Amino acid sequence: MNKKFLFLTKSALIAAVYFVLTILFAPISYSLMQVRIAEGLCVLAYFTPAAIPGLALGCLLANLSSPFGLIDIVFGTLATTLAAFFASKLKNKYLVPLPAVLFNAFIVGYVLKAMLSVHYLLAMFWVAAGQLLACYGLGLPLLIFLEKNKFFSTLLKK
C-alpha cells in the first residue's frame, strides 16, 4: 500500500477522533477549568509521525468552535502541534504525555489570561491540572494499551 496514502489516512483518522472527542465533551473542553479529553491522543505521536498533523488538524477544527475565537484557533493549535512534535521525540513512554501538559499550560494558559482577564499563574495551573487528567489519566493508559496490543501497535507503527 502507498506509504503517503497510509500516512494521510492515519492523520485524518486521528484528526477526526480529536475533533469528535472535543466537540462531544465541549462543556469541559473550552474553559478555564478544562479537561480536553482529546489531548490524551497526543500519546499517539509516540507510535507514528502521522499523529502530529492529525492532532494539529483535529485541534484546529475543534477550536473553530472555541468561544475564544481566533486567538484559541491559532495558539491552541500551536500548543497541541508542539506537544505532539516533542512527544514524538521522547523514548520514555512515561514522559510522552508531559509535552502536552507543559505546552498547553504555558500557551493556552496565556490565551485564557488574555480572554478571561485572570492571573496567568492561575490559568496555567488549571490548564495543567486538566491536561494532567487527560494526558496522564487517559493518554498514558492508552499508550500502554496500544503498546501491548500487537494489532494496534502494528497498525500505528512508524
URFEN-V446615 format. One record per residue. N is the residue number from 1. PHI is phi in whole degrees, 0 to 359 (999 if undefined). Layout:
((N;PHI) (N;PHI))
//
This chain:
((1;999) (2;298) (3;295) (4;295) (5;297) (6;299) (7;301) (8;296) (9;295) (10;299) (11;300) (12;296) (13;296) (14;295) (15;300) (16;296) (17;294) (18;301) (19;301) (20;298) (21;298) (22;293) (23;291) (24;301) (25;254) (26;308) (27;301) (28;248) (29;267) (30;226) (31;192) (32;296) (33;260) (34;257) (35;232) (36;275) (37;311) (38;299) (39;295) (40;299) (41;287) (42;302) (43;293) (44;295) (45;294) (46;295) (47;263) (48;212) (49;292) (50;296) (51;292) (52;297) (53;293) (54;297) (55;293) (56;298) (57;294) (58;300) (59;293) (60;302) (61;297) (62;295) (63;285) (64;295) (65;265) (66;293) (67;290) (68;265) (69;69) (70;302) (71;298) (72;284) (73;301) (74;284) (75;279) (76;295) (77;294) (78;301) (79;299) (80;292) (81;296) (82;297) (83;299) (84;294) (85;299) (86;290) (87;298) (88;292) (89;270) (90;276) (91;260) (92;274) (93;300) (94;283) (95;264) (96;304) (97;287) (98;298) (99;302) (100;295) (101;295) (102;289) (103;298) (104;291) (105;300) (106;287) (107;279) (108;292) (109;303) (110;291) (111;302) (112;293) (113;300) (114;292) (115;276) (116;252) (117;55) (118;252) (119;296) (120;302) (121;296) (122;293) (123;298) (124;300) (125;301) (126;292) (127;294) (128;299) (129;298) (130;295) (131;293) (132;300) (133;297) (134;290) (135;274) (136;265) (137;285) (138;245) (139;294) (140;296) (141;300) (142;297) (143;301) (144;296) (145;299) (146;296) (147;294) (148;278) (149;268) (150;302) (151;300) (152;290) (153;294) (154;290) (155;298) (156;270) (157;308) (158;295))
//
